[in-house]
Amino acid sequence: MIKFLEWTGVITAILYSLFVALNIGLEFLGFSLLFISSFLIGIWAYKLSYMGILLLQVFYATAGIIGMYRWF
């Protein structure tokens, strides 16, 4: 389960960055993936007691929510 959280979070973050950088109209989906990624990596960080990474994911989740709001 730990590996699933880690790698699914990484893959969704990679897709997020590509969708936003390509500027092809997938920004809302990209910010949704950022939110999902931050949630998954946040759980992973919490389970492994990586509090710095967990805090970073809180800010990424906030950025994802702001991005979705602004693009909706």
Rosetta constraint file for C-alpha pairs under 8 A:
AtomPair CA 1 CA 5 HARMONIC 6.29 0.50
AtomPair CA 2 CA 6 HARMONIC 6.24 0.50
AtomPair CA 2 CA 44 HARMONIC 6.18 0.50
AtomPair CA 3 CA 7 HARMONIC 6.00 0.50
AtomPair CA 4 CA 8 HARMONIC 5.74 0.50
AtomPair CA 5 CA 9 HARMONIC 5.89 0.50
AtomPair CA 5 CA 40 HARMONIC 5.32 0.50
AtomPair CA 5 CA 41 HARMONIC 6.20 0.50
AtomPair CA 5 CA 43 HARMONIC 7.36 0.50
AtomPair CA 5 CA 44 HARMONIC 5.79 0.50
AtomPair CA 6 CA 10 HARMONIC 6.25 0.50
AtomPair CA 6 CA 40 HARMONIC 7.05 0.50
AtomPair CA 6 CA 41 HARMONIC 5.81 0.50
AtomPair CA 6 CA 44 HARMONIC 6.16 0.50
AtomPair CA 7 CA 11 HARMONIC 6.07 0.50
AtomPair CA 8 CA 12 HARMONIC 6.12 0.50
AtomPair CA 8 CA 37 HARMONIC 7.27 0.50
AtomPair CA 8 CA 40 HARMONIC 7.30 0.50
AtomPair CA 9 CA 13 HARMONIC 6.15 0.50
AtomPair CA 9 CA 36 HARMONIC 7.22 0.50
AtomPair CA 9 CA 37 HARMONIC 4.20 0.50
AtomPair CA 9 CA 38 HARMONIC 6.83 0.50
AtomPair CA 9 CA 39 HARMONIC 7.82 0.50
AtomPair CA 9 CA 40 HARMONIC 5.26 0.50
AtomPair CA 9 CA 41 HARMONIC 5.34 0.50
AtomPair CA 10 CA 14 HARMONIC 6.24 0.50
AtomPair CA 10 CA 37 HARMONIC 6.77 0.50
AtomPair CA 10 CA 41 HARMONIC 7.72 0.50
AtomPair CA 11 CA 15 HARMONIC 6.26 0.50
AtomPair CA 11 CA 37 HARMONIC 7.93 0.50
AtomPair CA 12 CA 16 HARMONIC 6.07 0.50
AtomPair CA 12 CA 33 HARMONIC 5.47 0.50
AtomPair CA 12 CA 34 HARMONIC 6.77 0.50
AtomPair CA 12 CA 36 HARMONIC 7.22 0.50
AtomPair CA 12 CA 37 HARMONIC 5.42 0.50
AtomPair CA 13 CA 17 HARMONIC 6.30 0.50
AtomPair CA 13 CA 33 HARMONIC 6.53 0.50
AtomPair CA 13 CA 34 HARMONIC 5.61 0.50
AtomPair CA 13 CA 37 HARMONIC 5.54 0.50
AtomPair CA 13 CA 38 HARMONIC 7.97 0.50
AtomPair CA 14 CA 18 HARMONIC 6.34 0.50
AtomPair CA 15 CA 19 HARMONIC 6.07 0.50
AtomPair CA 15 CA 30 HARMONIC 6.93 0.50
AtomPair CA 15 CA 33 HARMONIC 7.28 0.50
AtomPair CA 16 CA 20 HARMONIC 6.26 0.50
AtomPair CA 16 CA 29 HARMONIC 7.57 0.50
AtomPair CA 16 CA 30 HARMONIC 4.14 0.50
AtomPair CA 16 CA 31 HARMONIC 6.35 0.50
AtomPair CA 16 CA 32 HARMONIC 7.89 0.50
AtomPair CA 16 CA 33 HARMONIC 5.48 0.50
AtomPair CA 16 CA 34 HARMONIC 5.67 0.50
AtomPair CA 17 CA 21 HARMONIC 5.94 0.50
AtomPair CA 17 CA 30 HARMONIC 6.99 0.50
AtomPair CA 18 CA 22 HARMONIC 5.89 0.50
AtomPair CA 18 CA 30 HARMONIC 7.92 0.50
AtomPair CA 19 CA 23 HARMONIC 6.61 0.50
AtomPair CA 19 CA 24 HARMONIC 7.11 0.50
AtomPair CA 19 CA 25 HARMONIC 7.98 0.50
AtomPair CA 19 CA 26 HARMONIC 5.58 0.50
AtomPair CA 19 CA 27 HARMONIC 6.11 0.50
AtomPair CA 19 CA 29 HARMONIC 7.67 0.50
AtomPair CA 19 CA 30 HARMONIC 5.39 0.50
AtomPair CA 20 CA 24 HARMONIC 7.76 0.50
AtomPair CA 20 CA 26 HARMONIC 6.74 0.50
AtomPair CA 20 CA 27 HARMONIC 5.12 0.50
AtomPair CA 20 CA 30 HARMONIC 5.97 0.50
AtomPair CA 20 CA 31 HARMONIC 7.92 0.50
AtomPair CA 23 CA 27 HARMONIC 7.11 0.50
AtomPair CA 26 CA 30 HARMONIC 6.03 0.50
AtomPair CA 27 CA 31 HARMONIC 6.14 0.50
AtomPair CA 27 CA 71 HARMONIC 7.06 0.50
AtomPair CA 28 CA 32 HARMONIC 6.18 0.50
AtomPair CA 28 CA 67 HARMONIC 7.14 0.50
AtomPair CA 28 CA 68 HARMONIC 5.39 0.50
AtomPair CA 28 CA 71 HARMONIC 5.77 0.50
AtomPair CA 28 CA 72 HARMONIC 6.94 0.50
AtomPair CA 29 CA 33 HARMONIC 6.21 0.50
AtomPair CA 30 CA 34 HARMONIC 6.26 0.50
AtomPair CA 31 CA 35 HARMONIC 6.29 0.50
AtomPair CA 31 CA 63 HARMONIC 7.92 0.50
AtomPair CA 31 CA 64 HARMONIC 4.78 0.50
AtomPair CA 31 CA 65 HARMONIC 7.26 0.50
AtomPair CA 31 CA 67 HARMONIC 5.68 0.50
AtomPair CA 31 CA 68 HARMONIC 5.67 0.50
AtomPair CA 32 CA 36 HARMONIC 6.30 0.50
AtomPair CA 32 CA 64 HARMONIC 6.29 0.50
AtomPair CA 32 CA 65 HARMONIC 7.68 0.50
AtomPair CA 32 CA 68 HARMONIC 6.59 0.50
AtomPair CA 33 CA 37 HARMONIC 5.87 0.50
AtomPair CA 33 CA 64 HARMONIC 7.89 0.50
AtomPair CA 34 CA 38 HARMONIC 6.07 0.50
AtomPair CA 34 CA 60 HARMONIC 7.00 0.50
AtomPair CA 34 CA 61 HARMONIC 6.82 0.50
AtomPair CA 34 CA 64 HARMONIC 5.44 0.50
AtomPair CA 35 CA 39 HARMONIC 6.19 0.50
AtomPair CA 35 CA 60 HARMONIC 6.94 0.50
AtomPair CA 35 CA 61 HARMONIC 4.72 0.50
AtomPair CA 35 CA 62 HARMONIC 7.71 0.50
AtomPair CA 35 CA 63 HARMONIC 7.84 0.50
AtomPair CA 35 CA 64 HARMONIC 4.85 0.50
AtomPair CA 35 CA 65 HARMONIC 6.79 0.50
AtomPair CA 36 CA 40 HARMONIC 6.22 0.50
AtomPair CA 36 CA 61 HARMONIC 7.84 0.50
AtomPair CA 37 CA 41 HARMONIC 6.02 0.50
AtomPair CA 38 CA 42 HARMONIC 5.63 0.50
AtomPair CA 38 CA 57 HARMONIC 4.83 0.50
AtomPair CA 38 CA 58 HARMONIC 7.04 0.50
AtomPair CA 38 CA 60 HARMONIC 5.94 0.50
AtomPair CA 38 CA 61 HARMONIC 5.43 0.50
AtomPair CA 39 CA 43 HARMONIC 6.29 0.50
AtomPair CA 39 CA 57 HARMONIC 7.06 0.50
AtomPair CA 39 CA 61 HARMONIC 6.94 0.50
AtomPair CA 40 CA 44 HARMONIC 6.28 0.50
AtomPair CA 41 CA 45 HARMONIC 5.97 0.50
AtomPair CA 41 CA 54 HARMONIC 7.55 0.50
AtomPair CA 41 CA 57 HARMONIC 6.95 0.50
AtomPair CA 42 CA 46 HARMONIC 6.08 0.50
AtomPair CA 42 CA 53 HARMONIC 7.20 0.50
AtomPair CA 42 CA 54 HARMONIC 4.92 0.50
AtomPair CA 42 CA 57 HARMONIC 5.53 0.50
AtomPair CA 42 CA 58 HARMONIC 7.40 0.50
AtomPair CA 43 CA 47 HARMONIC 6.15 0.50
AtomPair CA 43 CA 54 HARMONIC 7.75 0.50
AtomPair CA 44 CA 48 HARMONIC 6.36 0.50
AtomPair CA 45 CA 49 HARMONIC 5.82 0.50
AtomPair CA 45 CA 50 HARMONIC 4.73 0.50
AtomPair CA 45 CA 51 HARMONIC 6.63 0.50
AtomPair CA 45 CA 53 HARMONIC 6.06 0.50
AtomPair CA 45 CA 54 HARMONIC 5.37 0.50
AtomPair CA 46 CA 50 HARMONIC 6.05 0.50
AtomPair CA 46 CA 51 HARMONIC 6.63 0.50
AtomPair CA 46 CA 54 HARMONIC 6.27 0.50
AtomPair CA 50 CA 54 HARMONIC 6.23 0.50
AtomPair CA 51 CA 55 HARMONIC 6.12 0.50
AtomPair CA 52 CA 56 HARMONIC 6.31 0.50
AtomPair CA 53 CA 57 HARMONIC 6.24 0.50
AtomPair CA 54 CA 58 HARMONIC 6.46 0.50
AtomPair CA 55 CA 59 HARMONIC 6.73 0.50
AtomPair CA 56 CA 60 HARMONIC 6.33 0.50
AtomPair CA 57 CA 61 HARMONIC 5.95 0.50
AtomPair CA 58 CA 62 HARMONIC 6.25 0.50
AtomPair CA 59 CA 63 HARMONIC 6.22 0.50
AtomPair CA 60 CA 64 HARMONIC 6.13 0.50
AtomPair CA 61 CA 65 HARMONIC 6.25 0.50
AtomPair CA 62 CA 66 HARMONIC 6.19 0.50
AtomPair CA 63 CA 67 HARMONIC 5.97 0.50
AtomPair CA 64 CA 68 HARMONIC 6.12 0.50
AtomPair CA 65 CA 69 HARMONIC 6.13 0.50
AtomPair CA 66 CA 70 HARMONIC 6.13 0.50
AtomPair CA 67 CA 71 HARMONIC 6.11 0.50
AtomPair CA 68 CA 72 HARMONIC 5.93 0.50
